[in-house]
Amino acid sequence: MNKFAAKGLTLFHQMVRKARAIRANFAIGVHGIVVNAAGHVLLVRHTYIEGWYLPGGGVKRRETLEAGLRRELREEVGVTFEGAPELFGTYSHLADGRSLHVTLFVVRRFEMNPKPNAEIAAWGFYAPDALPAGTSAPVRRRIAEFTGKASRALVW
């Protein structure tokens, strides 16, 4: 290999490393406000972090936002739904040098068949004005926005 080809290969590897570093600090997620007939909101408690959260997670490569939401709700709590979910908003979480972008949907008509899994320790439906202790501040804010008790923010 000549020195020009070797230099090109080195530049290529540097670009690949930089691209991987950028990808590690950039993510797109989806979460669902799943609302039952009583107007209660579904929250989950994970096995790997304290607190209560809206179900959802990261969107995989070559996956649409809606497909990611369907997969996450099905995997975490066995929720399936027909039709398109309602788009509620898109938020940014810009902390620790990372750029996380979350799209929030509302799901009102669904079926639920939860199965035990390694990710979810507990789940439950809660009245928006009686959320369990330990509900994360961003989730409390999103639910207040959803119920009209807070104006919408741009930051998660």
C-alpha positions in Angstrom: 0.0 0.0 0.0 1.4 3.4 -0.9 1.7 6.3 1.6 -1.3 8.1 0.0 -3.6 5.1 0.3 -2.4 4.6 3.9 -3.1 8.2 4.7 -6.6 7.9 3.1 -7.3 4.9 5.2 -6.2 6.7 8.4 -8.5 9.6 7.6 -11.3 7.2 6.9 -10.9 5.6 10.3 -10.8 9.0 12.0 -14.1 9.9 10.3 -15.7 6.7 11.3 -14.6 7.2 15.0 -16.1 10.8 14.9 -19.3 9.6 13.3 -19.7 6.9 16.0 -19.0 9.5 18.8 -21.7 11.8 17.3 -24.2 8.9 17.0 -23.5 8.0 20.7 -24.4 11.5 21.8 -27.5 11.8 19.5 -30.7 9.9 20.0 -34.3 10.0 19.0 -36.9 8.6 21.3 -40.7 8.1 21.5 -43.0 8.0 24.5 -46.7 7.5 24.8 -49.3 9.0 27.0 -51.6 6.0 27.1 -55.0 7.1 28.5 -57.7 4.7 29.6 -61.4 5.3 29.5 -61.3 6.8 33.1 -58.8 9.4 31.9 -55.9 7.8 33.8 -52.4 7.7 32.4 -50.2 4.6 32.1 -46.9 4.9 33.9 -44.1 2.3 34.2 -41.3 1.7 36.7 -38.1 0.3 35.2 -35.9 -2.3 36.7 -32.7 -0.3 36.1 -33.7 3.2 37.3 -35.8 4.7 40.1 -39.0 6.5 39.5 -42.1 6.3 37.3 -42.1 7.2 33.6 -44.2 7.2 30.5 -43.6 4.0 28.5 -41.4 4.4 25.5 -37.8 4.3 24.4 -35.3 4.8 21.6 -36.1 4.6 17.9 -34.0 2.0 16.1 -32.2 2.6 12.9 -34.5 2.4 9.8 -37.6 2.6 12.1 -40.2 5.3 11.9 -41.3 7.2 15.0 -44.7 5.5 14.9 -43.2 2.0 14.4 -40.8 2.7 17.3 -43.7 3.7 19.6 -45.7 0.6 18.6 -42.7 -1.6 19.4 -41.8 0.1 22.7 -45.4 0.0 24.0 -45.8 -3.7 23.0 -42.4 -4.7 24.5 -42.8 -2.8 27.7 -46.4 -3.3 28.7 -48.2 -5.3 25.9 -50.1 -2.3 24.6 -51.3 -2.5 21.0 -53.4 0.1 19.2 -55.2 0.6 15.9 -54.8 3.6 13.7 -52.3 6.4 14.1 -51.5 7.8 17.5 -52.0 11.5 18.2 -48.9 13.5 17.9 -48.6 15.6 21.1 -45.2 17.3 20.7 -41.5 17.0 20.2 -39.0 17.9 22.9 -35.3 18.2 23.2 -33.1 17.1 26.1 -29.8 18.8 25.8 -27.7 17.9 28.8 -24.3 16.3 29.4 -23.2 17.2 25.9 -25.9 15.0 24.4 -28.7 15.8 22.0 -31.7 13.6 22.8 -35.0 14.4 20.9 -38.2 12.8 22.1 -41.5 12.7 20.3 -44.6 12.3 22.5 -47.8 10.7 21.3 -51.2 10.1 22.8 -52.9 6.7 22.6 -56.5 6.6 23.7 -57.9 3.4 22.1 -55.8 0.4 22.8 -55.6 -3.2 24.1 -53.3 -4.2 26.8 -51.9 -7.7 27.5 -48.8 -7.2 29.7 -46.3 -9.9 30.1 -43.5 -10.0 32.7 -40.2 -8.8 31.3 -36.7 -7.8 32.5 -37.2 -4.1 31.8 -40.4 -3.2 33.6 -40.7 -3.8 37.4 -44.3 -2.4 37.7 -46.9 -0.5 35.8 -50.2 1.2 36.6 -52.8 3.7 35.5 -52.9 6.9 37.6 -55.2 9.9 37.7 -53.2 12.9 36.3 -53.8 14.7 39.6 -52.7 11.7 41.7 -49.4 10.5 40.3 -47.4 8.1 42.4 -44.4 9.3 44.5 -41.3 9.1 42.5 -42.8 10.2 39.2 -40.1 12.0 37.3 -40.3 15.8 37.0 -40.4 15.7 33.2 -43.2 13.2 33.2 -45.2 15.3 35.7 -44.6 18.3 33.4 -45.8 16.4 30.2 -48.9 15.2 32.0 -49.6 18.8 33.2 -49.2 19.9 29.6 -51.5 17.1 28.4 -54.2 18.1 30.9 -53.9 21.8 30.1 -52.5 22.7 33.5 -49.2 23.9 32.0 -48.1 25.5 28.8 -46.1 23.3 26.5 -42.3 23.4 26.8 -39.7 22.7 24.2 -37.3 21.0 26.5 -37.9 17.5 28.0 
